[in-house]
Amino acid sequence: MAKKTILIIEDTPELAEMMMLALRTLPNLHIHHAHRGEAALDWLEQNHVDLIVLDIAMPGMNGWEVLEAIKERVRAEGIKVVVTTAFADPANRLIGKFQDIAVYMTKPYRVTELRQVIAEQLGL
């Protein structure tokens, strides 16, 4: 089975580290972390990704702006997106539906839940 690549876009270092540790238990994954939307876009221009775990509330570009920029600048076909946010309000969920979000996860969530969602989205 070919390795799948995940990009975690998360501005909180501790949370990003926890996600990477949790996902390392899944087989055949390459995991990259970007702490800001701009850094993620630069990385995506040079690298292929199968799935993005995207935080919404970030300094600079928020997650929705990052997602729009990805669609404009990167060949985004086939990229699955899992949104993670502390905002459980209906407006954010509605935006997610319009953006073709694979999964919308509200923080805090369990590590096992994240691992299960990623495994399902990547067919692992």
C-alpha positions in Angstrom: 0.0 0.0 0.0 1.4 3.4 -0.9 2.0 6.0 1.8 -0.7 8.6 2.3 0.3 12.2 3.1 -1.5 14.3 5.7 -1.0 18.0 6.3 -1.9 19.3 9.7 -2.6 23.0 9.7 -2.7 24.0 13.4 -1.3 27.0 15.2 -1.2 25.5 18.7 2.1 23.5 18.9 0.9 21.2 21.7 -2.2 20.2 19.9 -0.4 19.7 16.6 2.1 17.4 18.4 -0.7 15.4 20.0 -2.3 14.9 16.6 1.0 13.8 15.0 1.6 11.4 17.8 -1.9 9.9 17.6 -1.7 9.5 13.8 1.7 7.8 13.9 0.0 4.7 15.0 -1.8 4.4 11.7 0.1 2.5 8.9 1.6 4.0 5.8 1.3 7.7 6.7 3.6 10.7 6.1 2.6 13.6 8.3 3.6 17.2 7.9 2.7 20.1 10.1 2.3 23.8 9.2 1.6 26.3 12.0 0.1 29.0 9.8 -2.0 29.0 6.7 0.6 30.8 4.6 3.2 28.2 5.4 0.8 25.4 4.5 0.1 27.0 1.1 3.8 27.3 0.4 4.3 23.6 1.3 1.3 22.5 -0.8 2.7 24.1 -3.9 5.6 21.7 -3.8 4.0 18.6 -2.3 1.1 16.2 -2.8 -1.3 15.7 0.0 -4.2 13.2 0.5 -5.8 14.8 3.5 -5.7 18.1 5.4 -6.5 18.5 9.0 -7.4 22.2 9.2 -7.9 24.4 12.2 -10.3 27.3 11.6 -9.3 29.8 14.3 -5.7 30.8 13.4 -3.8 34.1 13.4 -3.3 35.6 9.9 -5.4 33.6 7.5 -8.2 31.7 9.2 -9.0 28.2 8.1 -11.8 29.2 5.7 -9.4 31.6 3.9 -6.8 28.9 3.7 -9.3 26.5 2.2 -10.3 29.1 -0.4 -6.6 29.7 -1.3 -6.0 26.0 -1.6 -8.8 25.7 -4.1 -7.4 28.6 -6.1 -3.7 27.8 -5.9 -3.3 24.1 -5.7 -4.8 21.1 -7.6 -7.2 20.3 -4.8 -9.1 17.5 -6.5 -9.3 14.4 -4.3 -7.9 16.1 -1.2 -10.1 15.4 1.8 -10.4 18.0 4.5 -11.1 17.5 8.2 -11.9 20.7 10.0 -11.1 21.0 13.7 -12.5 24.0 15.6 -13.7 25.1 19.0 -16.6 26.8 17.2 -19.6 24.5 17.3 -22.0 27.2 16.1 -24.4 26.5 13.2 -22.9 29.2 11.0 -19.4 27.6 10.9 -21.0 24.2 10.2 -23.0 25.7 7.3 -19.8 27.2 5.9 -18.2 23.8 6.1 -21.1 22.2 4.2 -20.6 24.7 1.4 -16.9 24.0 1.3 -17.2 20.3 0.8 -15.6 19.5 4.1 -15.3 15.7 4.7 -15.6 15.9 8.5 -16.2 18.8 10.9 -14.8 18.0 14.4 -15.4 20.2 17.4 -12.6 20.6 19.9 -12.0 19.1 22.3 -12.2 15.7 20.8 -10.7 12.4 21.7 -7.4 11.2 20.1 -9.1 7.9 19.2 -11.9 9.8 17.4 -9.4 11.7 15.3 -7.5 8.5 14.5 -10.8 6.8 13.5 -11.9 9.7 11.3 -8.5 9.9 9.5 -8.4 6.1 9.0 -11.9 6.1 7.5 -11.2 9.1 5.2 -8.0 7.5 3.8 -9.4 4.0 3.7 -6.9 2.6 6.1 
